[in-house]
């Protein structure tokens, strides 16, 4: 039996594996090779890796983990989890049963693309979710924001650190009069009507087609589609979750432990606010450390 099985081998999972491997704990990392940010050309804001392609960062991380004999990287997903603390069993997508004393869930989330022509094609390039990840490169330019609910009002305030030119696309949402008045005070126009198509324009730009008016061109479009966990392994276990405006996340305590003893969580799967590779990495680091410390005798 291994010490820890990590399900999900992107930034959070590999960061956890690094700490456990350095503590000489036997670790298996299961990964399907489909990180959430695989659509992005570059990753930003991660110290020492700023402006590098995310897949290159992950490839280098895997090369570095190869020096730790206690870490085993497996290109497979997990189909099910059973057992309890000190005796968990994971059935892999390859049909193998593997066991461990602790589990770390870091299988992330999947963004659910709206049924708008051009949205999925522009995701990660001309359509992005995070100003901390992509804002600096387009600072001072004309930004667009697809309204997704009350949380979008705070995003308008946040975006003004990067640009004074922002257009809000209501996309069928009923924006309350008091918020409309505040956006007007901020010189932020609102385009009513539904988005029917998004055409990429250049490296970041997008042209938004509205059903009730003329097309609107922006230099970059921010949007926050709904998302869901990339796997449903937490559901049969009955792990506690928390609702967010865009989906659900796993609840974890200050030691990154879920509602089931011995199972820890890290990365986008547990992050209700703006996710990033930096957040995922430190959460994975802490999950690995706390999982290791929980096995001390």
Buried (B, 14 or more C-beta within 10 A) or exposed (E): EBBBBBBBBBBBBBBBBBBBBBBEBBBBBBBBEEBBBEBBEBBBBBEEBEEBBBBEBBEEBBEEBEEBEBBBBBEBBBEEBEBEBBEBBBBBEEEEEBBBBBBBBBBBBBBEBBEBEBBBBBBBBBBBBBBBBBBEBBEEBBBBBBBBEEEBBEBBEEBBEBBEBBBBBBBEBEBEEEBBEBBEEBEBEBBBBBBBBBBBBEEBBBBBBBEEEEEBBBBBBBBBBBBEBBBEBBEEBEBEBEEBEBBBBBBBEEEBBBBBEBBBBBBBBBBBEBBBBBBBBBBBBBBBBBBBEBBEE
